[in-house]
Amino acid sequence: MLLWAVVGVVLIGVVLLDAFETIVLPRRATRRLRLARLVPRSLWRLWSGPRGDPGAAASNRETYLSFYGPSALFLLIGVWITGLIGGFALLLLGLGTPLVATGGDAGFGTAMYGSGTTFFTLGLGDVLPPTALGRLLVVLEAGWGSPSSRSSSRICRCSTKPSRSARSTCPCSTHAPARPRARPNCSGAMLARTLPWP
C-alpha cells in the first residue's frame, strides 16, 4: 500500500513541477522529459497528419491547423488536473485513509471521484475521509484545486482572447508598459517554449 502513496506523491510532484516550469518560470526548462513537452508534441503528430488534400484551399488548411494551439493548451491543463486528482487518490489509498462512500465500500474509483469533487471544491458530502490524515489530505487537495481551477480558466481565457492593452491581464505577460509587444499571447508563449517548429 505504501507503494501507491509513493506513486501518488511522485505524480503530484511531477505535475506541480511541470506546471511551475511552464507557467511561472521565466526561462525555458531544459529537461527533455516534461509533460508540457510530451503532450503538445504527441497531439501535434496526430493533429498535423490529416492536413487534407494538398490541393485544398489554403485557408481551410490554415483554419484547421489554427485550432491546434488552444486544443493543445486545453489538453495539457486536463492532463495536469487528471494527474493531480489521480495522485491525491493514490496518496489517500496508499496511506490507508481511503474515502468512505455513503452507499458502500470505497475502491480506487470512489477515491478518484472523491478526489475530483475535492479538487474542484464541489463538496457533495457523499464521500468522506474517516481519519485525521485523510481530512488533512482532502484540505490540502482543495487548497491546490481551487487556485488551479481559477488559474486554468484565466490561462484559457487569455489564450482565446488576449488583451490588447499594454498591461495585459494575462498571467504570461509580465512586461512593463514601455515594452507592450514583449510577449505573445499565453498559448503562443507556452507553445513557443515547448515545441520546436519545423
N, C-alpha and C positions, 0 to 999 in steps of 0.2 A: 504493500500500500504506500509505503514511503516513496517508492519509485515514481508513482503518479504525482505526488507532491513535488518532487524534484522536476519532473517534466513540466508541470504547471508553472513553477517558478521560472524555469528556463524560457518557456513560451511567453510568459508575461514580460520577462526581461528583454527578449529579442524584439517583441513588438514595441515596447516603450522606447528602446534604444533606436530602433529604426524610425519611429515617428519623430523622435527628438532630432536625429540627424537629418531627416528630410525637411521638417518644418522649421525648427528653431535654429539649428546650426548654420552660421552664415557661410561656411566654406563647404565645398563638396567633400563628402565622406569618401575615403579611399578604399574601403573594404569592397571586395568584389561580390561577396555573398551577402546580399541585403534584400529584404522584401521589396523595398522601393525600387530596386533594380530588376528583380526577377519577375514581378507581377506585370509591369508595363511591357517588358521585353517579350514575355510569353504572349500577352494579349496582342502585341504588335504583329507577331508572327501569324497569329490567327486572323487578325483584322486586315492586314495588308495582302493576304493571299487572294481573296476573291475581289480583286480590284475591278473585275469586269472585263469586258471586251476592250482591247486596245483601241479599237476604232470608235468606241463610245464617246459621247460628248465629254470634254474635259471638265466641264462644270459639274456634271453628275458624279464623276470620279472624285473630284475635289470635295464635293459636298459629303460624299460617303466617308472619305478619309478625315474630314474635319470633325467628325463625331468621335474620333479616337481619343483625343486629349481628355475631354470631360469623362468619357467612359472609363478610361484608364484610372483617372483620379477617383471616381466612384468605386471602382473595383478595389483599388488599393485601400481606401478607407474601410470598405467592407471586410477586407482580409484582416486589417488591423483590429477592427471591432470583434470579428469572429475569433481571432487569436486571443484577445483579452478575455472574452466570455469563456472560451474553452479552457484557458489557463486557470482562471479562477474556479471553474467547475472541477478540474483535475486537482487543484490545490485543496479544495474542500473535501473531495473524496479521499485523496491521499493522506490527509491529516486525520482521517477518521471522524470528521464532522460533517457527514452528509446531510443534505437538506431533507427535512421530513415533510412529506406531502400530506395534505388533509384527507386525501382519498385513498391512501395506501402506502406501500413501500416505495422508497426512492432509489433509483438507479442512476446511471450516467445521464439518461435522457431527462430525468427530473432535475438533476444537477445543472444541466445545460439550460433548461427552462428557467430554473430559479436564478441562475447566474445572469441570464438575459434580462429577466424582469428587474433584477437588482441593478445591472449596468445601465439600463435605460430609465431607472428610478420609477418604475411603474408601481411597485409596492402593492401587489394584489393581495398578499396575505395567505395564499393557498399553499405556499412552500416556505417553510421556516427553518432557520438553523437552531438545533436544540442545545448547543453548547456555547459557552462564552467565547471560545476561539472562533467558532463558526460565525457568531454575531459580529466579532471584530473583523473578520474577513469580508463579511457582507457590507459592513460600513465602509471598509477600505475600497471595495469594488464600486460602491455607489459614489464614493469620493472621486474615483477615476472616471467613472462613467458619465456623470453629469457634465463636467468640463469637456470631456472628449466629444460628447454629442454636440455641445454648443460649438466647439472649435471646428468639428467636421462640417456642421451646417454653414458656418461662416466661410470656411475654405471653399466649399462647394458654391456658395453664393458668389464669392469673389471670382471663381473660375468661369462662371457663366455670365456675370455682369461686372467686369472690372470697373473701378471708379476712374473717372476722367480727371479728377482734381489732382492738384499737386500733392496733397496729403491724402493718400489713399487710405481707406479703412481696411484694406486687405492686410491680413497678418503677414504676408510675404513681403509687403512693401514697407521697408523701414528707412527709406531715403529721406533726406532733408528737402525742404521746399525749393532749395536752389537747384536741385537736380531732379526735375519731375519725370524724366524718362530713364531713370537709373535702372529700373527693373521692369520686366514684363509682368503680365497678369499672373496669378497664382499657378494655374495649371501649366502655363508655359514655363514658369520658373521651376516648378517641380520636375517637369518632364525634361527640361534642358539639363538639370543636374543628374538625371538618371539614365537618359538614353543617348547613345552616340548616333546622331542622324547620319544616314548614308550620303 
